[in-house]
Amino acid sequence: MTTKSHGLTRTVCEYVATSRYTDLPSDVVEVAKRLTLDSLGTTLAGGTLGDGGPETAAVVISAGGRPESTVLGYGEKVSAVMAGLANGAMVHSLNYDAIGAEGGHPGAFALTAPLAVAERRGGVSGKEFINALVAGVEVEMRSVLALLRAGVNTKGRFLEGQLLSYLGATLSAGRVLELSVDELDSALGLMLMQASGSRQVVVYGDPPAKGIYAAFPNQGGVLAALLAREGLGAHCDALEGQAGFFAMFYDGVYDASVITEGLGTTYYTLDSSFKPWPTSGLIHAFIEAGLQLRNDDGVDPEDVVELRLTGHPSSRNWFEPVEERQQPGSAASAANSVYFGAAKALANGAVTLADFTPEGLGQPEALRLAARGSHELDPSLSPHAGIVEVVLRSGATVTRHIDVPLGHPARPLSREQLIDKFMDCASHAPLPLSQAALESVVDLIDRLEDLDDVAAIPEALSRR
């Protein structure tokens, strides 16, 4: 026998079911539009360059099925569930999607889950889409903070970007489908039956498959929402129950008040961080420091005999295992390597998508610099900070210390920088896109709140 939730799960579902676009502040709407554009760009690039993106798209397209939702960049339509799988794989496969300033990965689901069901449903307005996106992002980002405030190491046994995205994907998809409180409650129960995200996959470094971890919460969230809409009940206190989400994955250690207080009035969506470089956000301070050493201080990479890196203890997994981080064997591994990111910045004076192609991974100069590196962990630093020090042949040392990297909400990318990023990503789309088509997409997202049907966005990508 199942019972209806009356605690945290119910509170979250009531928030999502009753959320309205008209309640959203204008700055939250603007961030939602940025998430839409940014996620679309990383999905398009992930369709050709990302580890696992092309492979997942190929499997999904070959499987066929009812043509409900678009595999972005490929122009093919498949079922909404399978579109969630394919687009979820591509959106994160380059590690270029948006993150939360303190944790979480809103870019992993903010576009892909709600868009899949929006195309299936049809006639979903831009206002509805924005509202659903924000509702999912709010719960996901608050859930990460609920763990952090309780002292949980979210980088311990699980990949938070995969695991917590199940919450956001399920709820944003459910809101697009206009699920009731009871139906959302069931959707979370159905989500719980699928949720996963073991860190074991990266214990020995990052295999290519790590790149597609967002495929599974997008697929699972869309499926959970659709099953709940069909009337499949799963009321079970999915979040707070004795074997619920937080108990099963985090031993019941979390601060529920962070999730509930100010829900619907205070927006953590504003803490979204848009990446200027295609790597884990924890590497950005080191990349920026390396760029300053090369471009501002005039450090010649040929003169560097030692590379010293210092970060917060929470970044340990991005330094270790050292051999893998210094000589990454895949794009996924390279995108999660402080050594590689700092070395690329020093070697080239820029870090681009090309650095994570097979040719870029094998660049001798960058690998030489990375091999000359060492690292220390300093708890006095902020989790976002990074220090890069180089020892030159002359014996001189030059140091750069970045406290808050570019892309953080305190140092956001400009609109022009975000559009440039989108255009660069879109230039790598599986099917060539004309400049006119890309400009049309940017225009559509600029006025997203005025669209009668968000399906206009994937349709614009079909105009070549």
C-alpha positions in Angstrom: 0.0 0.0 0.0 1.3 3.5 -0.8 0.5 6.7 1.0 0.5 10.2 -0.3 3.5 12.4 0.7 2.9 15.2 3.2 6.4 16.4 3.8 9.2 17.6 1.6 8.1 15.8 -1.5 4.6 17.3 -1.3 5.9 20.8 -0.7 8.1 20.5 -3.8 5.3 19.2 -5.9 2.9 21.9 -4.8 5.5 24.5 -5.7 6.1 23.1 -9.2 2.4 22.5 -9.9 1.4 26.1 -8.9 4.4 27.9 -10.3 3.5 30.6 -12.8 5.5 32.6 -15.3 3.9 35.8 -14.1 5.6 35.3 -10.7 9.1 35.2 -12.2 11.3 38.3 -11.8 12.7 39.7 -15.1 16.3 38.8 -14.1 15.3 35.1 -13.6 13.6 35.1 -17.0 16.8 36.4 -18.6 18.9 33.7 -17.0 16.4 31.1 -18.2 16.8 32.4 -21.7 20.6 32.2 -21.3 20.3 28.6 -20.1 18.2 27.8 -23.2 20.7 29.4 -25.7 23.8 28.0 -23.9 22.4 24.5 -23.6 21.4 24.5 -27.2 24.9 25.4 -28.3 26.6 22.8 -26.2 24.1 20.2 -27.5 24.9 21.0 -31.1 28.7 20.8 -30.6 28.3 17.7 -28.5 26.7 16.0 -31.5 30.1 15.8 -33.2 32.8 16.6 -30.7 31.6 15.2 -27.4 32.5 11.9 -26.0 29.5 9.6 -26.5 27.3 12.2 -28.1 27.5 11.0 -31.7 27.3 7.3 -30.5 24.2 7.9 -28.5 22.5 9.9 -31.2 23.3 7.1 -33.7 21.7 4.5 -31.5 18.6 6.6 -30.8 18.1 7.5 -34.5 18.5 3.9 -35.7 16.0 2.7 -33.1 13.4 5.0 -34.7 10.0 5.2 -33.1 7.1 7.7 -33.1 8.4 11.1 -34.4 7.6 13.3 -31.4 10.7 15.2 -30.5 13.9 16.3 -32.3 17.4 14.9 -31.9 19.0 18.4 -31.9 21.5 19.0 -34.7 20.5 15.9 -36.6 17.0 16.9 -37.6 15.5 13.5 -36.9 12.5 13.0 -34.7 12.1 10.2 -32.3 10.0 9.5 -29.2 10.3 12.1 -26.4 11.9 9.6 -24.1 14.6 8.8 -26.6 15.1 12.4 -27.5 15.7 13.0 -23.8 18.4 10.3 -23.9 20.1 11.6 -27.1 20.0 15.4 -26.3 20.9 14.7 -22.7 24.0 12.8 -23.9 25.0 15.6 -26.2 24.4 18.6 -23.9 27.0 17.6 -21.3 29.3 15.6 -23.5 31.8 18.4 -23.8 31.4 19.6 -20.1 30.6 23.0 -21.6 27.1 23.3 -20.1 26.1 25.7 -17.3 26.7 24.9 -13.7 25.6 26.3 -10.3 27.9 28.7 -8.6 28.1 26.4 -5.5 27.2 23.1 -7.1 24.7 21.4 -9.4 24.5 21.3 -13.1 21.4 23.1 -14.4 22.7 23.0 -18.0 22.5 19.2 -18.0 18.7 19.2 -18.1 17.3 22.8 -18.3 16.7 22.6 -22.0 16.7 19.0 -22.9 14.0 17.5 -20.7 11.3 20.2 -21.0 11.9 20.6 -24.7 11.5 16.9 -25.4 8.0 16.9 -23.8 7.2 20.3 -25.2 7.6 19.1 -28.7 5.5 16.0 -27.9 2.7 18.0 -26.3 2.7 20.7 -28.9 1.6 24.3 -28.4 3.8 24.9 -25.4 4.4 28.7 -25.2 7.7 30.3 -24.3 6.2 31.5 -21.0 5.2 28.0 -20.1 8.6 26.7 -21.1 10.5 29.3 -19.1 8.4 28.6 -16.0 9.0 24.8 -16.2 12.7 25.3 -16.8 13.0 27.5 -13.7 10.9 25.2 -11.5 13.2 22.3 -12.3 16.4 24.3 -11.9 15.2 25.7 -8.5 14.7 22.3 -7.0 17.9 20.8 -8.4 20.1 23.7 -7.2 18.4 23.9 -3.9 18.9 20.2 -3.4 22.6 20.5 -4.0 22.8 23.3 -1.5 20.8 21.4 1.0 23.6 18.8 1.0 26.4 21.2 1.1 24.9 23.2 4.0 24.7 19.9 5.9 28.4 19.3 5.3 27.9 16.5 2.8 30.8 15.8 0.4 28.8 15.9 -2.8 31.8 14.7 -4.7 32.2 11.5 -2.7 30.3 8.4 -3.9 28.1 10.0 -6.6 28.3 12.3 -9.6 26.1 15.1 -8.4 25.7 16.4 -12.0 24.1 13.2 -13.0 22.2 12.2 -9.8 20.7 15.6 -8.9 19.7 16.2 -12.5 17.0 13.5 -12.1 15.1 15.9 -9.9 15.3 18.8 -12.2 14.6 16.8 -15.3 11.5 15.1 -13.8 10.0 18.2 -12.4 10.6 20.5 -15.5 9.2 17.8 -17.8 6.2 17.3 -15.4 5.5 21.1 -15.4 5.4 21.2 -19.2 2.9 18.4 -19.1 0.9 20.3 -16.6 0.9 17.5 -14.1 -1.1 17.9 -10.9 0.4 17.8 -7.4 -0.5 14.1 -7.1 0.9 13.3 -10.6 4.2 15.1 -9.8 4.4 13.2 -6.5 4.1 10.0 -8.5 6.7 11.3 -11.1 9.2 11.7 -8.3 8.5 8.2 -7.1 9.0 6.9 -10.6 12.2 8.9 -10.8 13.5 7.3 -7.6 13.1 3.9 -9.2 15.6 4.9 -11.9 18.0 7.4 -10.3 21.7 6.6 -10.5 25.1 8.3 -10.7 27.9 6.2 -9.2 31.3 7.9 -9.1 32.9 4.5 -9.7 32.9 5.3 -13.4 35.6 8.0 -12.8 37.6 6.4 -10.0 40.5 5.5 -12.4 40.1 8.6 -14.5 37.3 9.6 -16.9 36.4 7.1 -19.6 34.6 8.5 -22.7 31.2 7.3 -21.3 31.4 9.7 -18.5 30.6 12.4 -21.0 27.0 11.1 -21.5 26.0 11.0 -17.8 23.3 13.6 -18.4 21.6 11.2 -20.9 20.1 9.1 -18.2 18.4 11.8 -16.0 16.9 13.4 -19.1 15.6 10.0 -20.3 14.5 9.0 -16.8 12.9 12.3 -16.0 10.9 12.4 -19.2 9.8 8.8 -18.8 8.8 9.4 -15.2 6.7 12.4 -16.1 4.9 10.6 -19.0 4.2 7.5 -16.8 2.7 9.7 -14.1 0.6 11.5 -16.7 -0.8 8.2 -17.7 -2.0 7.6 -14.2 0.7 5.3 -12.8 0.8 6.0 -9.1 4.1 6.1 -7.1 3.3 8.2 -4.0 6.1 7.2 -1.6 7.7 10.2 0.1 10.3 9.9 -2.7 12.6 12.6 -1.3 12.4 12.4 2.5 11.3 8.8 3.0 13.3 6.3 5.1 14.6 4.8 1.9 14.0 7.9 -0.3 16.3 9.9 -2.4 18.3 11.6 0.3 18.4 8.6 2.5 19.5 6.2 -0.2 22.2 8.4 -1.7 23.3 10.7 1.1 22.4 8.7 4.3 19.6 11.1 5.1 22.0 14.0 5.8 20.7 17.2 4.2 19.1 20.5 5.3 15.5 20.4 4.0 14.9 24.0 4.9 17.3 25.1 2.1 14.9 23.4 -0.3 11.7 24.8 1.1 12.5 28.3 2.5 11.8 31.0 -0.1 10.7 28.5 -2.7 8.9 30.5 -5.3 10.2 33.9 -4.1 14.0 33.5 -3.8 15.6 32.2 -7.0 18.8 30.2 -7.0 18.5 30.0 -10.8 20.3 33.4 -10.7 23.4 31.5 -9.5 23.8 29.8 -12.8 27.4 30.0 -14.1 28.0 30.0 -17.9 31.3 28.5 -19.0 33.8 30.4 -21.1 35.9 27.2 -21.6 34.8 23.6 -22.3 35.9 22.0 -19.0 34.7 21.4 -15.5 34.1 24.7 -13.7 36.6 23.8 -11.0 39.3 24.1 -13.7 38.4 27.6 -14.9 40.5 29.6 -12.3 43.5 27.6 -13.4 42.8 28.2 -17.1 42.4 31.9 -16.5 45.6 32.1 -14.4 47.4 30.3 -17.2 46.1 32.6 -19.8 47.2 35.6 -17.8 50.7 34.2 -17.4 51.0 33.6 -21.1 49.1 36.6 -22.5 49.7 39.3 -19.8 53.0 38.3 -18.2 54.6 37.1 -21.4 55.6 33.7 -20.1 57.1 31.6 -22.9 56.0 28.0 -22.5 59.4 26.9 -23.8 61.0 28.5 -20.7 58.8 26.7 -18.2 60.6 24.0 -16.3 58.1 23.5 -13.5 54.3 24.0 -13.2 52.9 24.4 -9.7 49.2 24.2 -9.1 47.3 25.0 -5.9 43.6 24.5 -5.3 41.0 23.8 -2.6 40.8 20.2 -1.2 37.4 19.8 -2.9 39.2 19.8 -6.3 41.3 16.7 -5.5 39.5 14.6 -8.0 40.4 17.1 -10.7 44.1 16.6 -9.9 44.1 12.9 -9.3 45.0 10.2 -10.4 48.0 12.4 -11.4 49.2 10.2 -14.3 45.7 10.2 -15.9 45.3 14.0 -15.3 48.6 14.8 -16.8 48.2 12.6 -19.8 44.4 12.3 -20.3 43.2 9.6 -22.6 39.8 11.0 -23.5 38.1 14.3 -24.0 36.1 13.6 -20.8 39.2 13.1 -18.8 40.9 16.2 -20.3 37.9 18.3 -19.5 38.2 17.3 -15.8 42.0 17.8 -15.5 43.5 20.9 -13.9 46.9 19.9 -15.2 45.6 19.7 -18.8 43.6 22.9 -18.6 46.4 25.0 -17.2 48.9 23.5 -19.6 46.7 24.2 -22.6 46.3 27.8 -21.5 50.1 28.3 -21.1 50.9 26.5 -24.3 48.4 28.2 -26.6 47.2 31.4 -24.9 43.7 30.1 -25.4 41.5 27.1 -24.6 39.0 26.1 -27.3 36.9 23.1 -28.4 39.8 22.1 -30.7 41.9 21.3 -27.6 39.6 18.4 -26.8 39.7 16.7 -30.2 42.1 13.7 -30.7 44.6 16.1 -32.2 44.3 18.5 -29.4 44.7 15.8 -26.7 48.0 14.8 -28.3 49.6 18.3 -28.5 53.2 17.7 -27.4 53.8 21.2 -25.9 50.7 21.0 -23.6 51.5 17.4 -22.5 55.1 18.4 -21.8 54.0 21.3 -19.5 51.4 19.0 -17.8 54.1 16.4 -17.1 56.2 19.1 -15.4 53.4 19.9 -13.0 52.8 19.2 -9.3 49.9 20.2 -7.1 49.0 21.1 -3.5 45.6 21.4 -1.8 45.1 24.4 0.5 41.9 24.6 2.6 42.3 28.3 3.0 41.4 28.9 -0.6 37.8 29.2 -1.8 36.5 26.2 -3.8 36.5 28.4 -6.9 40.1 29.6 -6.6 43.2 28.5 -8.3 46.9 29.4 -8.2 49.3 28.7 -11.0 53.0 29.3 -10.5 55.6 28.7 -13.1 59.4 28.3 -12.6 61.4 29.5 -15.5 64.8 28.4 -16.8 66.3 31.5 -15.2 65.1 30.3 -11.8 62.5 33.1 -11.7 58.9 32.4 -10.7 55.8 34.0 -11.9 52.4 33.5 -10.2 48.8 34.2 -10.9 46.0 33.7 -8.4 42.3 33.8 -9.5 39.7 33.9 -6.7 36.6 34.1 -8.8 36.9 32.9 -12.4 35.2 34.4 -15.5 31.7 32.9 -16.0 30.9 32.9 -12.3 27.7 35.0 -11.5 30.0 37.6 -9.9 31.9 37.8 -13.2 29.3 36.8 -15.8 29.8 36.4 -19.5 28.3 39.3 -21.5 25.5 38.7 -23.9 27.9 39.1 -26.8 30.3 36.5 -25.3 27.4 34.1 -24.8 26.3 34.5 -28.4 29.8 34.1 -29.7 30.0 30.8 -27.7 26.7 29.6 -29.2 27.9 30.4 -32.7 31.2 28.6 -32.2 29.4 25.6 -30.8 26.8 25.6 -33.6 29.6 25.6 -36.2 30.3 22.1 -35.1 26.7 20.8 -35.4 26.2 17.4 -37.1 24.4 19.0 -40.0 25.7 22.4 -41.4 23.6 25.4 -40.3 23.5 28.6 -42.2 24.3 31.9 -40.6 20.7 33.0 -41.2 19.4 29.9 -39.4 21.6 30.5 -36.4 20.7 34.2 -36.2 17.0 33.1 -36.3 17.6 30.8 -33.4 19.2 33.6 -31.4 16.3 35.9 -32.2 13.8 33.3 -31.2 15.4 32.7 -27.8 15.9 36.5 -27.3 12.1 36.7 -27.4 11.4 33.3 -25.9 8.6 34.6 -23.7 6.7 35.8 -26.7 6.7 32.5 -28.6 3.4 30.7 -29.0 5.2 27.3 -29.5 8.8 26.6 -28.5 8.9 24.0 -31.2 9.8 26.9 -33.4 13.4 26.6 -32.0 14.2 23.1 -33.3 12.2 23.9 -36.4 14.6 26.8 -37.1 17.5 24.4 -36.9 16.1 22.5 -39.8 16.3 25.6 -42.1 19.6 25.3 -43.9 
